[in-house]
Amino acid sequence: MRKRRPVCFEEGRRLLEDNSEALFGEKPESRRARIMVTMPSAAANNYRLIHDLLENGMNIARVNCAHDDPDVWLRIIENVRRAEKSTGRPCLIHMDLGGPKLRTGEILPGNAVLKVSPARNEFGELTRPAVVWLVPEENAGAGEWAGKPVLPVPEKWLSNLETGDVIRFQDARKSSRKIRITAVLPEGCIGALRKTAYFVPGISLKPAAGNHRKKRPAASVGKIPQKENFLLLEAENQLILKRNQEPGSPAVFDESGQLVSPACIGVSLPEVLNDVEIGEPIWFDDGKIGGIIEEIREEEVAVRITYALNGGVKLRKEKGINLPDTNLRLSALTEQDLEDLKFAVLHADTIGMSFANGPEDVHQLIRELRKLTGTLPGIILKIETARGFHHLPDMLLAAMEIPNFGVMIARGDLAIEVGFGRLAELQEEILWICEAAHVPVIWATQVLEELAKTGVHTRAEVTDAAMGQRAECIMLNKGDHIVTATRALTDILQRMQDHQTKNAQPTGNCGWPSDSLNGSKPIPPYRNDANVRA
């Protein structure tokens, strides 16, 4: 039997490019890396957005199964296919399964109150009146319209208002206030206030008699949405994680400021609380809040907060929870993932597995895919935990059971799991081992995020995007300026085309696996900042 000759560097590079083309499609002209863009929910009804993304360099549209539903996903995909035909540019569909993401549960809603405040300068002088929409109760919606607060009122009463009318009322604090109607439109009326007012349901609005008109009846403010609540947490506070699914609530204090009951909240996967041990670290909301497991009880787990900015940090519902040192006994595929797979195999070119932690997770995904289809889509293993990083070589071997697969460096959760100080090193190691295995890589999380969200980029994120050119694909997240970000990334990648490869980087010995990960604690940046209590 003839021995297979070793693969030389040039042949290895060619194999990697071949595998990338099989997984991501043809390499774009004038750049090596593809661009993947996360689709916002609005893309289901905004064909022009997808058309413009394709025109500016998008090669892969990412649909996140953790959000929306199959109806929205299908409309997004239909818009992508329509834009493909219109632009003549191919675009693959990537669908990310939600996975067993541990998040905070619901929180009891806050009060139904609407605060409206005018703008004032540093001397407290009025510079711009507050603006409020007065609309029919049935059209009030979520409490905001065209960026302005909404005041729901009876439609018949509203129809009698005219420009220039003055409406007097006492707000929730019994302070006398007035609204001057500045415009009457088909949708409702626009009113201006010169003083801050607090509106609650039932407040009586009384039109002032003017222009010799007869006295008009008063009307009551209708239903105002309850405010989304939060838990304000500071260092040394206690937080109770509940095993049941009841809504959480903020801490309660008596009149003297003494704690009556600590803040409490549920978690999306209560079974995880069976795996934690006293002394293990826990992080919330991308590392904004940190703590340790202090006590384990039958119905709850007590956490002592050890890290939070001075003044406290607001913890809201559906925020991520990370347990970097806990041996979580969770399957990477949830029941919801199995349901979503039925849709994905019909429409997706590639499918992403979130929180892939070991080879059995990979084998399970392949088994489930084979139950559903004879033609397997490409799969993407998302590396976002310390366990996933340690087991990456074994997972790559397991994935070689199928023709097309790749790896995503999901730097968001990974940074919390292994520590911000280790992230730079780990992303290099992932790039290197995947290159050695001829496996395509996606560089993901916060790429040009400031530009995508605000329209203004930072120097650091431009450099980060350029570094991402060493991967075979770069992922952008959604944002109001995502088309601009896509165009900017295309330009950066074209300029960097001949300047960067993985092996052009410093080749310090990081080691594999990284023994220094053992027992490491994730340390958020600025941990020693004077404004931080830890």
N, C-alpha and C positions, 0 to 999 in steps of 0.2 A: 504494500500500500504506500503510495507516494505521500510524502510529507507536504503539507501546505506551507508555502513559503511565507515568512513573516511579512506583515503589511508595513510598507515604508511610510514615511511621513506624507509624501505627496499622494500616495494612494489612499491613506487615511483621510486626508482632506477631501479627496474626490468622493469617497464613500459617505462622508458627512454631508457633502453637498447633494449627493444623490438621495440620501435619506430625507434631507430637508425638503427637496423638491417633491418627493413622494408624500410627505406629510402636509406641507404648506402650499404646494403648487409651485409654478415656475418662479424663478428668482426675478424680481423686478429689474427693469433696466436701470443702470447707473447706481445701483446700491445692492448690497448683499442681504441685508436684513429685511424681513417683511414687517409690516405694521398691523397689529391687531388693535381694534378699538372696541371698547365696551359700549353696548347699545343702551341708551337711556330708555325709559318707558315711553317717552314722547316719540321715539322713532317709529312706533306702531302707527302713528297718525301723521308722521312728518316725512314724507318721501324725499322732499328737497334736502333735508339734513343728510340722509344716507347718500343721495346723489352727490352732494358736495364733498362728503368724506371720501367717496371713491375717486372723485376728480382730484383730490388733494393727497392721495397716496395710500388710503386704506386698502389692505389686501385681505384681511380677515375680520369678519364681524363677530364679536363675542356676545353671546346671550347668557346672562347669569340666571340660572334656574332658581336661585335663592330669592328672586324677586319676580313679581307679576305672575302670570298664569299662561297655559298653552294658547289661549286665544290671542293674548298680546304677543307671545313669541312668534306665532304663525304670521301675524300681520307684519312684524318686523322682518321676518324672513322673506315674505312676499315683496316687501319694499326693496330688500337687497337684490332679489332676483330681477325685479323690474329695473333697478338702477344699473345692474350688470348689462342688460340689453341696451339701455339708453347710452351708457358711456363706452361700451365695448371693453370694459375692464373686468376681469374675473375677480370674484370675491368668495372666499370660503366662509362657511358658517361653523363657528366653534360654540359648543354649549357646555358650560360649567355646571356640574351637579353641585347642589348646595352642601352636601356632606354633613357630618355631625358637628356643626358649628355651635359651640356653647355660648349662649347669650343671656343677658339679663331679661327677666320677665316683665310683665305689665306692672304699672304703678298706678295707684288710685289717682284719678284725674284731679286737677286743682279746681279752683273756683271759677264760676262762669262770670267773668268780669272783663270788661274791655277798657283799657286805659288809652286815652288820646291826649297827646301833649304837643303844644306848639314848639317851634325852635326859638331859642334865646341865645344871645351872645354872652360873653363872659361877665357882663354887668347885669345880666338878668333881664335885658331889654328884649322885647319881642322882635324877631327878625322875619318869621314866617308863621302864619296861623296854622293850626292843625287842620287837616282835611279828613272828612269822614263821608262815606257813602250812606245815604238813606235809601234802602231798597225794600221791595215787598218781602214779607217774611218767608214766602215759599222759595225765593231766589237768593236767600242770604248765604247759603252754602257753608263753607268752612270758616267764615269770619273775615275774609279778605277778598278784595276785588280790585283788579288792576293795581295791586300794590298798596291799596289804601284800606283802612279798617272799615268794616261794614256794620251798620246799625239797622237791624230788622224792624220794620214797622208795618202796620196794616196797609194794604194796597189802596183801599178806598181813601183813607186819610191822606196818604202820600200824593194821590192824584190831585188834591186841592191846593197843594203848595205851589208858590210862585217864586221866581227870582226876587231876592230882596226881603223875603219873609224872615222874621226873627222868631225862633222857638226857644222858650224859656223852660228850665227844669232844675231840679235839685239832684245832684249826682249821689253816688253811694255814700259819700261822706257828709251829705246834707249841705253841700256847698252850692250856692246859687250860680248857675251857668246859663249860657245861651249859645245857640247855633244860628248863624246867618246863612240862608240859602243863597249860594253863588251861581248855581246852574241847575236847570231842569232838563233832564235828558230822558229818552225812552226807557232806559234801564232803571232810572231812579233820579234822586236829587243829590247834588254835591253841597255839603255844608262846611262852614269854617268856624273854628273855635279859637278864641284868643287866650284862653286859660285851660290848664289841664283839667280833664274831667274823667271820672270813673263811672262807666255804665254797667248796670246789672239788669237782668230781666225785670220788667214791671215798673221801671221808672216812668213817670208821667211826663209827656212832652206836650207843652201848651203853646200853640201859636199865639203870638202877641197880636192884638187888634191894631190894624194899621190901614192907611189909605181909606179910612171911613168904611171899611168892610165890617160885616157883621161878625160877632164873636163866633169863633170856630171851636169845635170840640177838641178835647185833648186825646192823645193816643198813648198806649203803653209800649215800651220797648219789648220786642219779642225775644225769642230764644237766642242766647249768646253761647257759643261753644265753650265748653270747659277747657281751661288751659292745660296743656301737657305738663305733668308734674315731674319732679326730679328729686333725687336724694343728694343733699349737700354733705360731702364727706371731707373731713380734715384728718391729718395725722393724729393718731391715738384714739380716734373714734372706733366704736364697734359697729360692725355690719352683720346682720343675720341673713344667711342664705336659707330659704325655706324649701323643704322638699315638696310641698304642695304647690298648686298652681294659682293660689290666691294672689290678687294684686298686692304689691309691696306698698310701703308708706314711709314718709320721712320720719326722722327722730322726733320725739315729743318731749318738751321741757315744761316744767312748772313755772309759776310766776317768779320764782327766785332764780331761775336759770338752771335748776338741777334736772338731770336726765330722768325722765319717767320711763321711756322705752326707746331702745335704739332703732335706727333705720333698718328696714327689712325689705327683702326682695326675693322673688322666685328665680329659677333658672330654667332655660329651655330644655335641658336634659337632666332631670332630677337624679337619674341613676348615677351620674358622675359623682355625686356627693358620697356615694358608697366607696369610692376609690381614694378619696383624699385622706391624708394623715396629718396629725398635729405637727406644726412647724414648717409645713410646705408653703412655698410662696404662691400667691395668686395675684393676677393683674387684670385690670378692667379698662375697657375703652382704649385700646392701643397703647397701654402703658401709662395712661394719665393718672391712674390710681393704683397703688400697690398695697399688699398686705400679706399677712401670714395666717394660716389656719390655726385658730387659738383653741377651739373646743368643738367636739363632735357630739351632738345629741341625737336622740331618736328621730325627731322631726325637723331638725335644723342643724346648720353648721355656723359657728361664730367665727368671724374674721376680725382681726385687729388691723386697722389701717396703719401702715408704716410710711407710706409715701403719698404726698399730695401737696400741691402748691399752697402757700400761705393764703388764708382766706377761704380755702375749701375748693373742691372741684365738683361740678354737677354730674351725677351719674343718672342717665336716662334709660328708658326701656330699650331693648333690642341692641344693647352694646356688647361687644365681644368680651369674653372671659378667657384668660389663658392660665393653665396650670402646668408650667414647664417641667416641674419635678415629679408630677403625679403620673403613675402608671395607669392610664385610662384604658379600661376594657371596653372599647367601643369599636364597632365595625365601621369601616370607612364609607359604607353604603347604608343609608337609612331607608326606611320604608318609602319615604317620599322620593328618594333618589331612584328606587326601583320603578316607581310609577312614572317619574320623569324620563327614565330611560326609554320607555315605550314611545314617547314622542321624539326623543333625540335620535334614535336609530333611523327614523323616517326622514329626518330633515337635516341632521348635522353631518358635516364632513369630519369633524374631530370632536371628541368628548373629553372633558376634563374631570379628573377625580380629585376632589378636595380632601385635604388631610390624609393623603396616602402615607401610611406609617410603616408598612412592611410588605414582604412578598405575598402574603396571604391576601392582603387587600387587592393586590393586582390580579391574582388568580381569580378572586371572587368577581371582579369586574368583567374579566374575560369570559367567565362561565355565564354570567347574566347576559352579556352581549350575544353569546352564541345561542342562548335560548330564544333570542328575539330576532336574529337575522343571520343569514348565511354570509353576508358581505360585511365584514367588520370595519367600522370606521376607525380612524386613527385615535389613539388615546393619549392624553396628556396627564402626567403625574405631577400634581402640585406639591412641591416640597415647602411645607410651612410649619413644621414642628421639628424639635430636636431628634425625636425618634425617626422621623422620616429622613432626616439628614444622615443619621447613623446607618440606616438600612438602605440607603440609596443604591449601593452596588448590588445588593440582593434583589432589589426591586427592578433594576435594569435587566438583570438576568431573567427574572420572571416575565418581564414584558417582552423579551425577545421571542416569546412564544407566538407573537403576532407580527405582521410585516411592518406596520407603521406606528411609531410611538415617539413621544418627546417628553421633556421635563420643563415645568414652569418654576422659576425661582420666585415664590410668592413672598416677597420681602416684608410685607406688613406683619403677619402673624409670626413669621420666622424671626424677625428682630425682637419681638417680645419674648419668644420662647428661648432664644439663645443669648440675648443681650445685644444691645446696640453696638457695643464694642467688638463683638465677634462677627457681626453681620458682614462687614466688608471682606473678612477672611473667608467666611463660609461661601459667599457667592462666588469667590474665585475658585474654591475647591470644587463646587458644583460644576462650574464651567469646564474645569480641567478634566474631571472624570468623565463627564458627558462627551467631551471632545475625544477622549481616548476610546470611548465606546462607540463613537460615531453617531451619537444621539443628539438631535436638534434641541435647542434650549430657547425658552421664552423668558425674556427679562421683564419683570412685572413689578407693579406697585409704585405709585407716586412719580412715575416718569412724566416730566413736564406738568405736574399737577397744578402748580400755581398758575401757569399759563392757561391750562384748560379751564380752571375755575374763575380766574379773575381777568384774563387777557394780558397779564404782565408776567414775564418770566423772570427767574432769578439766575444769577451766574452759576450757582452750584447745580441747579437742575439741568442746565444746558450741558455742563460737563458730565453729569450722570447719564444723560441721554446719549452723549458721544461714547461713553464707556459701554453702553448697552449694545453698541454696534458689533461687539464681539459675539453676541448671541445671534441665533438665526432668525429671531423674531422679537419685537419689542411691543409690549402692551401699554396702551393708553387707557386711562379711566375716563368716565364721562365727565362733562362739565359744560357750562354755558358757552365756552369758547373752544370746544373740542375741534372744530374745523380748523381754527387758527393753529392749535397745538399739533394737529396732524400735518398741516403744511410745514410748520417749523421743524418737526421731526424728520420729514422727508428731506428737507434742505440740509439738516445736520448730517443725516446718514449719507447723502450724496457727497458731501464735502469730506467725510471721514472714510469713504470707501477704500482709499488706497493707503490709509495711515494706520490701521488698527487690525490686529488679529489677536486671538487669545494668547498665542505663544510669544507675542511681543511684550508681554507684561513681565514685571520682576518675578523671578522664579524662586522665591524664598521657600523653605521647607515648612509648609503648613501641616503636613502629616495627614494620614488617612487611616482609620477614622480619627477625628480630632479628640485626643484624650482629654484636652483641656476643657472640653465641654462638660465632662463628668462633674457634677456637683456645682456647675456654674450657675450664677443667678443673673437674670436679665436686669441690666442696669440702664434705666432710661437716660438719655442725654441730660446734661446739666444737673445730675443728681446732687452735686456738691454746691450748686448755686445758692447764694445767700437767701434767695427768695423761696427756697424749698425746705420744707421740714421733712426729715427722713429719720 
